[in-house]
């Protein structure tokens, strides 16, 4: 207590800088989410089409004025836009995200059973993509400028140009329609929700699509970072010591490339989520991406707003986490404050 | 010292430009031979084919040949017909016009927005710059495709112009970032200071010094965005949020894919996709011409 009284509340922050950083990150997260929610809300309210019509359909023409007012009140459409926003935001804090205009039930109830499906697909794809990317990158760097490296670079660039939805269509055409190896749609067969094998079977094709459309971009970046690293003096020293190439790459270079990989993993989250949207839509996989497409077609803004906010929160949170992980694995970052990624 | 050799200009680090010795002049023939001729020829064939489509297309692309639904390729219908009975060969060339138009239109908009915002970002003071960077990061935190879906739902009408605008609104971040860093580098140069000291106006600074210097740096991104616009168009149209079926494009052709899957008619899916991929590959090969080559030391591994 004595330190507290001597230095006041600022003393804690001075003694434990980690607390300052965590508080700062939480503050950044809250502020960005606030701004994001305002932007999303205003955009959704400016949109053409009356939400009332979207919710009640033709029934609106036969309603009396009192009924209309009640209906507006129920959907939170009365009052100025600022008031509407405050009410909507207050509702969010209380866990109420508004009604889905299409399904007439709370938007959160529509989405919550789907989040799990998307997370399973997204997280699996994410981990597999980066595992493959690092291995491919190391091998390319190991055999830099040999036929092996060049062949992989050519193949990788070629896969990068294939639109992912089209790849999905072709895979369905080949493997589920003509060969019948994998199911073409859904996340599980009816009543097999907890059957892991059944889920895996449904996930193979979407996973291939997501891996093929993402892996090369990251593998190439990591490969280039490794080849840059190979030109540094410490590699020469390690080689002079008699270490094998594999040891140098996996033990010495990898440690220096790790911050880049973590940064890439943070930046890649919106991309991978984009990938899930497309993969889910092609394979009719019940997830939030597929739901977003359906909601957009129906002009279900309440649902869309929620989906955008959820994905935004996931992305911002993960980038903060990545930044903090980077500080742990690379102490140099603490002072510079910048990321190694942006040059 | 004697003569100047390349090895004297090997600088360590990744952020330097290639040293091109002034006295070595590459012959015109050598320059020409280095161009990616295959890509240029293929891309020209596609572009010219789309422009002059009415001259060689034997069928009306908007005609529904109802007694020729889902036919495989034959002499009459070179690429077969789709589930509406349209001749795919004609639809490809006429639809290519729309796809390429969106690619070019979207790129023009991306370039204008990207340069404008990047320049402002590079010129304003540190605090405003940080604020704008944060704003860009915020936008970036929403997956592009989700942002496009949201905006397409908001726009309501679906045509070439609105689709290009939506694609441009979601696609300028990368370009703005490059322009910003280039501008910051350039404005620290002495010649800008000299020009300012001589009393040149802001407009003169921008058009005489800034723009000519950033153009080489952004060429790669600008040309690549043609391909990203085409991809985005086809993805959105496939999802049913881009162009409707009446407006022919490579993307809207693929929106028939689900029916094609049911009928197992592969040509409806494969042919537009191949056209998209070939076009994208050619465009990117061209874009690679503008990439700065970093001079490489030999590996120490």
Interface residues (C-beta under 8 A of the other chain):
Chain A: X32 X35 X36 X39 X43 X44 X46 X47 X48 X49 X141 X142 X144 X145 X157 X158 X161 X162 X163 X164 X165 X166 X169 X170 X172 X173 X177 X178 X184 X227 X228 X230 X231 X232 X233 X235 X236 X239 X245 X248 X249 X270 X271 X273 X274 X277 X278 X281 X289 X292 X293 X295 X296 X297 X299 X301 X304 X307 X308 X311 X312 X315 X316 X319 X343
Chain B: X12 X14 X15 X134 X138 X140 X141 X142 X143 X144 X145 X146 X147 X149 X150 X152 X153 X154 X156 X227 X231 X234 X235 X238 X239 X240 X241 X254 X257 X261 X264 X266 X269 X270 X273 X276 X277 X280 X281 X284 X297 X298 X299 X300 X301
